[in-house]
């Protein structure tokens, strides 16, 4: 059927986390090695020695082929630099398709350049919309979707959104959530982790708290309320607050560090994904403002309280274990107490969140090249000439 | 009803032509001087003395209030610079709304910044989609539409497109085409123009040709074919080829200058809009790759041959006087001969292309501020929490 040369597929990655998430797809592309060439484009600068040892030696992640060297920064500079560098890169490389995921400035910048040059765009996690509170990520996601050619959706809400935006059914692919694939991939490493034990935690005997959104971490009232709720919950079971060093600094600055101790309410800054996975897997309850944790808790069947007023991961609420509580201490403690009292774990998991998402995406992309030639991207219109 | 302070409306303009087009809207905002403050943002650098004399003394256009000083250039640099400068400007100015028109890099750059800061976006000429050949303008238009809050559409095709992309009916406003307002506004000046006379042309006795798209002007085969068609037509009636100096240079470079003379096939580089309008008004036939000319010919009831393979101005084909002929000499001459033989003028004009578009837009925007407070922008989703 297929008779052309190797098709170049640029996979855009903008962070460690993103590389972990996308790595199962790179693995699955291997089965099409004879006609698909995945090229990992990392939008930032090469990794430090420490990061490289962790990512490539320990996690055995695939190494990026290209670095765009875009500096971290505010959206105008970050999106702009990405667009400018991606334009140069794509003009020279002439890829047949780029794959972006999520709604980062890196995703938007590369997508704009690809669209302008006429390169097909596949969007993983297309169609996610966070109602009410419109963040930069939400705006970027919508813009990337507006110029994408293939939409890989995680759940039926995202599917409905993408369809409602006028995209033809044949461009939308309900493939499930690739984060589950990544979680499964690194679970064997997590099983060897000594992190829970070193913190004196027993399986199903503690709550896991993590915050990273600036709407929470840089807001004194929010942080004070959330930490007081955590303290309350820690009377029933230990609470581990896992955070980035940046967040620890904020907590210190707010004078809230004294709430923590080494037994009931533990502040722990953690670097490695398998150790974090180990903590997740043993938790009786998760509390978070992270998208990944909402997804992973649902896949693991562990109750999750989301400390935001809304979520783009509506599927975790409708089909999974997620409850939206906002940054309100009374709501957090009330929901936590109910969960701790019941100690039940649900087994309901959103459809196709089964660890086979990367394989589905790779198969669909491979198939698309056996029937669609590059350079035939089209915008749907009510065109009387066609 | 309204009780707040002056609402700041930033009107984004990126060229002389754009300023002419948008000026009727500025005029109409005057009736709301007590609560709307239109602020003209020109994305480029201040005008030369010559340009300023033409625009402000002769055409009496409103002067821009802010200049972003973005340099002309390729899309990545131009969009990026606009985004970065607009971000600074909007952060300081805190406008309540920005108005962009069309699908320029300036429109995209300012729209991204407005969306990220949380400023409402009104898009004039929303929903236009050029099927098949996806240009930079088409891509920008789609992206701007994906993050706009109010859609001002020129015709029912654009209305259908915007609706099909999932935007709620109450955000879409079928107002007609503001280019007609601009045309009407400057028609009195056009009536005083001595340009047609100076070229020895009589009303309804010549064809007007204009090209500016690089797909034509930098393509030798296309230009050769189009000019040979023009030469053929000039045996029936004089053909005036009006062009920018850049296009004249291309023609010279291609060695096609010798086809022109001062009587039948005239090459004329022209600077001023009223003179061009005068040439349009007297033409028996227009041939063009310009969007504005497709629109104006339909409004004037003059037959138009569009030298492109497709158009975003589908309304001019369905409801107006436009015929798509592509850059093919046989098609151009065949269509021209038919028109010249009939010498009929149609009076069919697309709905609401009546010169009252600017007034409609101003009224709708004014009304929106009496019921919607700024900062309430929403992305439509199937949200179970609402």
Interface residues (C-beta under 8 A of the other chain):
Chain A: X74 X75 X76 X77 X79 X80 X81 X83 X84 X87 X112 X113 X115 X116 X118 X129 X130 X131 X132 X134 X136 X138 X139 X142 X143 X145 X146 X147 X157 X160 X161 X164 X165 X166 X310 X314 X317 X318 X324 X377 X378 X379 X380 X381 X382 X383 X384 X385 X386
Chain B: X74 X75 X76 X77 X79 X80 X81 X83 X84 X87 X112 X113 X115 X116 X118 X129 X130 X131 X132 X134 X136 X138 X139 X142 X143 X145 X146 X147 X157 X160 X161 X164 X165 X166 X310 X314 X317 X318 X324 X377 X378 X379 X380 X381 X382 X383 X384 X385 X386
